[in-house]
Amino acid sequence: MDKTLNLKQEDFNKALATLTEILNEPASDIVRDAIIKRFEYTFDAAWKTAKVMLFEKFGVDVFSPKTCFRELRRNKLISDEDTEKFLAMVDDRNTITHVYGRQQADEIAEKIKTVYTELLKKLNQIINSKS
């Protein structure tokens, strides 16, 4: 494994562990906010790790999360269904910056708990298998 990919993978693993950890805490506004924050940095670590993996293993250089997930699909690493979920995750990640209402924060936190964390775990397994 290349040193750069190895370092990115370590960051992604640590971020994913912190996200998974907070999901076990009793529900509260503070926990919801922590889930969202941990999702933000886990998402960033995830796509940047995938970006490095795509470059090192497939010679593909990407510059945005959506392009990254489309390239993962093009290289047959994720399914069409997962690609759609990843693209929705990118949109929600970008929306988080502008979330001020409790209802919208609750909705995004719920998606993180029920869909996005498992999707990030799946991506982690894919990257590990290619490393």
Secondary structure, 3 states (H helix, E strand, C coil): CCHHHHHHHHHHHHHHHHHHHHCCCCCCHHHHHHHHHHHHHHHHHHHHHHHHHHHHHHCCCCCCHHHHHHHHHHCCCCCHHHHHHHHHHHHHHHHHCCCCCHHHHHHHHHHHHHHHHHHHHHHHHHHHHHC
